[in-house]
Every structure is written in C-alpha cells, then in structure tokens.
Amino acid sequence: MLNVLAISGSDSSGGAGMQCDIKTITKHGHNALSVATSITAQNSTGLLHMEHASPSSVAIQLQSIFSELKVHAVKTGMIPTRKSITNVCNALTSYEVDAPYVLDPVLATTSGSGLVEPGSLKSMIDRLFPLATLVTPNVAEAQNILGRKIATLEESIDAARSILQYGSKFVLVKGGHLTDFPGNDVLVGRYDSTNAEIIECGEYFPHRDVHGTGCALASAIACGLARGREVRDAVIRAKRYVTKAIATAQELAPGFWSLNHQSSHTD
C-alpha cells in the first residue's frame, strides 16, 4: 500500500480540507497520512471559526511521519502561517523527500472567507513552489498570485505560463470560474511552456455550490503520481474522478453540496 501525505486544514463539515483529502486518498486505495495545519468550523453558512496549529505542532507532526515512513506522494492545501510554511519546506528538504508533490494554494473557503495570514502567499511562492511537481490554483488563487484579473481561457493560459516561472515543474489553472469556457483547466510544464493543454471538463454544474472540489482534485492527482503516472495522465484521471463526484453530489443543507466520493471511481 502506498502512503500519500496530506498537509492541510481540518474542515468540521467534512466536505473539504483534510477530511476530503483522506476520503479521496482512501478511495484511491492508498494509505492516507495527515498533518493538520488548522482547525476550522464550517457549515453551509460559511466559516464560523478557525484556530491555527502552532508551527511547532506542524513540525513535530511532519517529523513523526518522515522519520520512519516512506512517503510516495505529498499534497499540501491550507498552510495558514509563514512559520508553518517554513517548517513544511524544511521538512521536505531536510528529509530529502523524493516524492511527487502537489501544491494546492488554498487561500479562502468556497464561500470566500480568508484562511491564511498576511504574507503567507508570498512565503508559499518563495519556499514551496520551487519544490512542487504541480501547483493547482483556481482562477481566484491565480489572480492573487499574479495580481491581475483572469476571466477568459486565453488569460488562464497566460496565467499558467506566468505562474510556472515561480519554479514548479507544472501548473494547472482550474477554470471553473472562467467566463467563456467554464470548467476547462489549463496545464503547462516548465519544459514545454510554449504549449498549453486544455483539459475539458466534459460536464459543468454551475448551480451546485460543491464544497472541496479543489482539495479532491489535488489529492486525486497526488494518488496518480504516487502510482508513477505522468502528470498529464494523473490530471486527466483525477478530473474524471472529481467530475463524477460532483455529478452525484448530495445537498446536505440549502445551497451546500458535498462531493459523493462513494459513487466516483478510480482507474
């Protein structure tokens, strides 16, 4: 059994964050390892409370894993403080972690509530992007990274190429909020950045406010990379997994949909 590590925040609603990561990794048949970076209280009304794990807690959690376990892939989501980002960077480098790393630059909840302290994004870009196999921002996150508006597919392509310059091997800009081709993601690689692959959604569900899609996608990609798949193949398979989970999502509260991991399939 392969070990896939999720470094992320806990979501009390179970739809996103660490809970979503564990569900996705388990569904893919792997052993889910986890490091909690924050405890959040969320429901259909939004973010009610959050309390970040201390940097020392994050560091000792990482030490407990890397000191004795082989990690076959790493996925990071919400890392809310600069000190915790530093500790993640130090752990990945000092333990010489030789595993694919998917970085989902989570900055806010689906409802729009901010999750990270000022300066964390810059620290993430400086310290973690150069270590990542793949960075997976959505349109809003890509706008924050670059400081410019992104609305169209062409702008998403330009954004992916620009973000690639921060050092990751690949960038996937998720297009769920594009105005012209919603649901179409853009994948670019450092060694072929002049070309951009458009990964079509196949189905788009504009009226479902589904929680945790980005978490599930990044974790599913990490699972594919742990199995030795190429990035493009891992992305396409993960996209298929999440699309199915959205198509069969359950409405747990008014306007609040939860991914249906049980109905989705892996291949």
C-alpha positions as semicolon CSV with decimal commas, in nm:
position;residue;x (nm);y (nm);z (nm)
1;M;0,000;0,000;0,000
2;L;0,131;0,344;-0,095
3;N;0,150;0,629;0,158
4;V;0,008;0,964;0,042
5;L;0,056;1,256;0,281
6;A;-0,199;1,539;0,303
7;I;-0,085;1,857;0,479
8;S;-0,399;2,065;0,520
9;G;-0,658;2,222;0,747
10;S;-0,942;2,034;0,912
11;D;-1,298;2,112;0,799
12;S;-1,572;2,031;1,051
13;S;-1,830;1,995;0,773
14;G;-1,629;1,708;0,626
15;G;-1,657;1,843;0,274
16;A;-1,318;2,000;0,218
17;G;-0,970;2,014;0,366
18;M;-0,815;1,720;0,543
19;Q;-1,139;1,522;0,560
20;C;-1,179;1,548;0,183
21;D;-0,813;1,458;0,130
22;I;-0,844;1,144;0,343
23;K;-1,165;1,036;0,167
24;T;-1,003;1,081;-0,174
25;I;-0,678;0,905;-0,087
26;T;-0,864;0,615;0,076
27;K;-1,098;0,582;-0,224
28;H;-0,789;0,550;-0,446
29;G;-0,671;0,256;-0,236
30;H;-0,380;0,428;-0,063
31;N;-0,288;0,488;0,299
32;A;-0,371;0,847;0,399
33;L;-0,114;1,020;0,619
34;S;-0,208;1,363;0,752
35;V;-0,066;1,677;0,910
36;A;-0,321;1,924;1,047
37;T;-0,230;2,289;0,994
38;S;-0,551;2,444;1,127
39;I;-0,887;2,355;1,280
40;T;-1,182;2,527;1,112
41;A;-1,552;2,529;1,197
42;Q;-1,754;2,546;0,874
43;N;-2,107;2,472;0,758
44;S;-2,347;2,591;0,490
45;T;-2,346;2,945;0,634
46;G;-1,970;2,980;0,591
47;L;-1,663;2,990;0,812
48;L;-1,760;3,021;1,179
49;H;-1,421;2,989;1,348
50;M;-1,063;2,880;1,289
51;E;-0,767;2,812;1,511
52;H;-0,430;2,751;1,351
53;A;-0,199;2,476;1,468
54;S;0,121;2,610;1,617
55;P;0,427;2,590;1,393
56;S;0,589;2,354;1,644
57;S;0,287;2,123;1,621
58;V;0,315;2,118;1,242
59;A;0,688;2,048;1,268
60;I;0,650;1,755;1,509
61;Q;0,370;1,603;1,301
62;L;0,598;1,615;0,997
63;Q;0,886;1,468;1,195
64;S;0,670;1,181;1,319
65;I;0,594;1,084;0,959
66;F;0,919;1,144;0,775
67;S;1,139;0,995;1,046
68;E;1,007;0,642;0,987
69;L;0,763;0,622;0,695
70;K;0,820;0,610;0,321
71;V;0,603;0,879;0,161
72;H;0,508;0,814;-0,201
73;A;0,338;1,149;-0,271
74;V;0,269;1,474;-0,087
75;K;-0,028;1,707;-0,121
76;T;-0,048;2,042;0,056
77;G;-0,356;2,258;0,089
78;M;-0,419;2,522;0,354
79;I;-0,095;2,622;0,529
80;P;-0,204;2,942;0,703
81;T;0,113;3,086;0,860
82;R;0,457;3,175;0,732
83;K;0,627;2,979;1,011
84;S;0,432;2,664;0,927
85;I;0,520;2,709;0,559
86;T;0,885;2,734;0,662
87;N;0,853;2,415;0,865
88;V;0,696;2,228;0,573
89;C;0,976;2,348;0,346
90;N;1,241;2,247;0,600
91;A;1,089;1,901;0,643
92;L;1,068;1,833;0,269
93;T;1,429;1,940;0,217
94;S;1,597;1,810;0,534
95;Y;1,442;1,464;0,499
96;E;1,523;1,475;0,127
97;V;1,171;1,372;0,038
98;D;1,193;1,215;-0,307
99;A;0,823;1,202;-0,390
100;P;0,586;1,389;-0,624
101;Y;0,445;1,699;-0,456
102;V;0,109;1,857;-0,549
103;L;0,062;2,207;-0,408
104;D;-0,292;2,342;-0,389
105;P;-0,250;2,709;-0,284
106;V;-0,565;2,731;-0,069
107;L;-0,630;3,090;0,038
108;A;-1,004;3,103;0,111
109;T;-1,311;2,887;0,163
110;T;-1,563;2,822;-0,113
111;S;-1,780;3,091;0,047
112;G;-1,494;3,342;0,019
113;S;-1,366;3,362;0,378
114;G;-0,990;3,414;0,404
115;L;-0,790;3,131;0,559
116;V;-0,429;3,249;0,570
117;E;-0,239;3,526;0,745
118;P;-0,086;3,820;0,553
119;G;0,242;3,729;0,389
120;S;0,168;3,356;0,372
121;L;0,112;3,354;-0,004
122;K;0,448;3,516;-0,074
123;S;0,619;3,273;0,160
124;M;0,445;2,983;-0,014
125;I;0,556;3,110;-0,354
126;D;0,915;3,163;-0,241
127;R;0,962;2,844;-0,039
128;L;0,722;2,578;-0,165
129;F;0,654;2,649;-0,533
130;P;1,014;2,557;-0,633
131;L;0,972;2,218;-0,459
132;A;0,640;2,133;-0,623
133;T;0,582;1,890;-0,905
134;L;0,248;2,058;-0,976
135;V;0,075;2,374;-0,849
136;T;-0,306;2,377;-0,885
137;P;-0,456;2,726;-0,835
138;N;-0,815;2,808;-0,924
139;V;-0,885;3,135;-1,105
140;A;-0,920;3,337;-0,783
141;E;-0,595;3,196;-0,643
142;A;-0,414;3,259;-0,971
143;Q;-0,535;3,621;-0,962
144;N;-0,392;3,658;-0,611
145;I;-0,062;3,501;-0,711
146;L;-0,018;3,727;-1,013
147;G;-0,206;4,039;-0,903
148;R;-0,412;4,061;-1,220
149;K;-0,759;3,973;-1,341
150;I;-0,824;3,641;-1,514
151;A;-1,159;3,589;-1,684
152;T;-1,107;3,409;-2,014
153;L;-0,940;3,089;-2,128
154;E;-0,667;3,285;-2,304
155;E;-0,595;3,479;-1,984
156;S;-0,586;3,150;-1,795
157;I;-0,324;3,016;-2,036
158;D;-0,112;3,328;-1,988
159;A;-0,153;3,297;-1,611
160;A;-0,040;2,934;-1,608
161;R;0,273;3,025;-1,804
162;S;0,346;3,314;-1,566
163;I;0,300;3,104;-1,251
164;L;0,532;2,841;-1,398
165;Q;0,814;3,094;-1,364
166;Y;0,795;3,061;-0,984
167;G;0,969;2,725;-1,006
168;S;0,727;2,431;-1,008
169;K;0,756;2,168;-1,281
170;F;0,392;2,201;-1,388
171;V;0,099;2,439;-1,329
172;L;-0,269;2,355;-1,359
173;V;-0,501;2,658;-1,355
174;K;-0,852;2,534;-1,278
175;G;-1,114;2,705;-1,494
176;G;-1,435;2,662;-1,301
177;H;-1,493;3,037;-1,293
178;L;-1,394;3,136;-1,646
179;T;-1,646;3,347;-1,833
180;D;-1,603;3,190;-2,178
181;F;-1,511;2,824;-2,120
182;P;-1,601;2,739;-1,758
183;G;-1,470;2,408;-1,635
184;N;-1,176;2,398;-1,876
185;D;-0,843;2,364;-1,697
186;V;-0,505;2,466;-1,840
187;L;-0,191;2,254;-1,787
188;V;0,157;2,378;-1,871
189;G;0,502;2,232;-1,799
190;R;0,832;2,403;-1,744
191;Y;1,000;2,223;-2,032
192;D;0,722;2,292;-2,278
193;S;0,573;2,618;-2,153
194;T;0,505;2,748;-2,504
195;N;0,230;2,490;-2,538
196;A;-0,074;2,473;-2,314
197;E;-0,301;2,174;-2,289
198;I;-0,669;2,248;-2,238
199;I;-0,835;1,981;-2,030
200;E;-1,208;1,996;-2,094
201;C;-1,447;1,939;-1,810
202;G;-1,691;1,725;-2,004
203;E;-1,970;1,841;-1,774
204;Y;-2,015;2,165;-1,586
205;F;-2,252;2,216;-1,293
206;P;-2,300;2,593;-1,247
207;H;-2,586;2,569;-0,999
208;R;-2,418;2,341;-0,748
209;D;-2,212;2,506;-0,474
210;V;-1,996;2,199;-0,416
211;H;-1,750;2,206;-0,130
212;G;-1,399;2,061;-0,160
213;T;-1,356;2,011;-0,534
214;G;-1,006;2,161;-0,538
215;C;-0,897;1,951;-0,241
216;A;-1,026;1,634;-0,404
217;L;-0,864;1,712;-0,737
218;A;-0,520;1,780;-0,589
219;S;-0,536;1,469;-0,369
220;A;-0,650;1,252;-0,659
221;I;-0,363;1,383;-0,873
222;A;-0,120;1,304;-0,590
223;C;-0,256;0,950;-0,580
224;G;-0,196;0,910;-0,952
225;L;0,158;1,044;-0,923
226;A;0,225;0,807;-0,630
227;R;0,145;0,521;-0,869
228;G;0,406;0,650;-1,112
229;R;0,172;0,810;-1,364
230;E;0,282;1,104;-1,576
231;V;0,141;1,441;-1,469
232;R;-0,090;1,476;-1,770
233;D;-0,237;1,129;-1,717
234;A;-0,276;1,184;-1,341
235;V;-0,456;1,515;-1,402
236;I;-0,700;1,371;-1,658
237;R;-0,788;1,075;-1,435
238;A;-0,829;1,299;-1,130
239;K;-1,052;1,535;-1,327
240;R;-1,270;1,239;-1,423
241;Y;-1,291;1,132;-1,058
242;V;-1,397;1,477;-0,936
243;T;-1,647;1,530;-1,218
244;K;-1,824;1,209;-1,121
245;A;-1,821;1,308;-0,754
246;I;-1,978;1,644;-0,843
247;A;-2,239;1,487;-1,072
248;T;-2,361;1,270;-0,784
249;A;-2,305;1,527;-0,506
250;Q;-2,551;1,534;-0,218
251;E;-2,727;1,850;-0,098
252;L;-2,671;1,833;0,277
253;A;-2,813;2,179;0,351
254;P;-2,974;2,453;0,142
255;G;-2,716;2,553;-0,119
256;F;-2,448;2,329;0,032
257;W;-2,345;2,026;-0,171
258;S;-2,096;1,758;-0,068
259;L;-1,889;1,550;-0,308
260;N;-2,001;1,191;-0,339
261;H;-1,673;1,001;-0,316
262;Q;-1,851;0,667;-0,288
263;S;-2,006;0,690;-0,635
264;S;-1,686;0,805;-0,802
265;H;-1,439;0,557;-0,946
266;T;-1,063;0,536;-0,987
267;D;-0,876;0,374;-1,272
